[in-house]
Amino acid sequence: MSWQVPLADVRFGSEEVEAVSGVLRSGWLSQGPMVEQFEAEFATLVGVPYALATANGTAALHLACLALDLGPGDEVLCPSLTFVASANAVCYTGARPVFVDIQGPGNLNMSVADVAAKITERSRAIMVVHYGGFPAPMDELISLAHRNNLRIIEDCAHAPGGGYESPSGRKKLGALGDFGCFSFFANKNLTTGEGGMVVTHDPQWAKRLRWARSHGMTSLTWDRHRGHAFTYDVVSQGYNYRLDEMRAALGLVQLSKLEQFNARRRQITGWYREELEGLTSLALPFLNELDNSACHLFPIILAPQVDRHLFMQHLAAHGVQTSIHYPPVHRFGYYQQLWPAGFDHRLPYTEEVAAREVTLPLFHTMTDTQVEIVVAAVRQFFR
Ligand SMILES: Cc1ncc(COP(=O)(O)O)c(C=O)c1O
């Protein structure tokens, strides 16, 4: 289907093409100098000492779970209104995600009260997802985590460049918890096609992440190529979760443009809000938040009497692609099978929002005309 306004779109400049071509011409394709530079610049952006590039965002989340030594018998508090990868990464270790409700239709981030209510002696960590790039309530979550000896993994797949006003000053999302995990999937604010990054403040965790990312090995092919090592030991369980040089080169160019990309996303978000706020048949979550958001998604919540399917069909007929973020994880067949009904399936706000949410197109190359097309199609549906 060719959309007049797709949900997301990627357009690269000649800088990206040149950067990737440069790697191809160099003849060194696997993790090497580009990855090192990408990691260093990403660490600077987030304001952390350690950043490790990964094959994708799910690998970054899995590595964080591994660094915490999560395993069978452990529980991780996790929103259900997220992409399934947040919960899957926990399950890979044998630990179990305990699903937590969102705050409500006005704020789709996890409810601190529900996290507190679901802490048990088996709880080890909180998986905090910054939904749509809008910061979760980190101060409250961090103090809850400290009081209960829990670790925090920030799932920042939607939030590269997003910020947070904390009592100790403005920080970047990903720098507040014990780990920050990012995705560079094709529809993300910064993309390398597939790719990710895990960041941390802790040198010991950084070491464990590094080992687990590459088979538990103590040196890389790149180290041996440079004569920095002749052999290696295998010191932990490990995976092949490395990023390659082409993607790192692409990521470096994208990173240099991220602030500009996010500024355009914020501008479009502000504009959408001005145009849609008056409509009584829908509500706009996160209405008072803009400056700190990476504005990855533009979610709207339809009034209960509105037929979502018809609404989405109407927009599609006008060439506008929409989506749903998200079908809640606790409702998926696999998860129901793992933990049959009766267990932590009481997530009233998640259920309500999941039934009424629609995501409108948002991407940094979206033209003013494309925004107008979306707004006009939405308005026409409600007339
Ligand atoms: C909230 C969230 N977490 C994790 C991921 C996983 O990232 P990736 O697709 O790079 O593995 C995504 C990606 O779509 C996401 O939206």
The ligand as an SDF file (V2000), in Angstrom:
LIG
                    3D

 16 16  0  0  0  0  0  0  0  0999 V2000
    9.4540    0.0050   23.7520 C   0  0  0  0  0  0  0  0  0  0  0  0
   10.3760   -0.8430   22.9400 C   0  0  0  0  0  0  0  0  0  0  0  0
   11.2540   -1.6430   23.5600 N   0  0  0  0  0  0  0  0  0  0  0  0
   12.1140   -2.4230   22.8800 C   0  0  0  0  0  0  0  0  0  0  0  0
   12.1290   -2.4400   21.5100 C   0  0  0  0  0  0  0  0  0  0  0  0
   13.0400   -3.3980   20.8000 C   0  0  0  0  0  0  0  0  0  0  0  0
   13.9460   -2.7880   19.9620 O   0  0  0  0  0  0  0  0  0  0  0  0
   14.4840   -3.5790   18.6540 P   0  0  0  0  0  0  0  0  0  0  0  0
   13.3870   -3.6490   17.6780 O   0  0  0  0  0  0  0  0  0  0  0  0
   15.6100   -2.6790   18.1910 O   0  0  0  0  0  0  0  0  0  0  0  0
   14.9710   -4.8930   19.1080 O   0  0  0  0  0  0  0  0  0  0  0  0
   11.2520   -1.6080   20.8120 C   0  0  0  0  0  0  0  0  0  0  0  0
   11.3050   -1.5950   19.3440 C   0  0  0  0  0  0  0  0  0  0  0  0
   10.5580   -1.5370   18.5400 O   0  0  0  0  0  0  0  0  0  0  0  0
   10.3430   -0.7930   21.5330 C   0  0  0  0  0  0  0  0  0  0  0  0
    9.4510   -0.0180   20.9090 O   0  0  0  0  0  0  0  0  0  0  0  0
  1  2  1  0
  2  3  1  0
  2 15  2  0
  3  4  2  0
  4  5  1  0
  5  6  1  0
  5 12  2  0
  6  7  1  0
  7  8  1  0
  8  9  2  0
  8 10  1  0
  8 11  1  0
 12 13  1  0
 12 15  1  0
 13 14  2  0
 15 16  1  0
M  END
$$$$
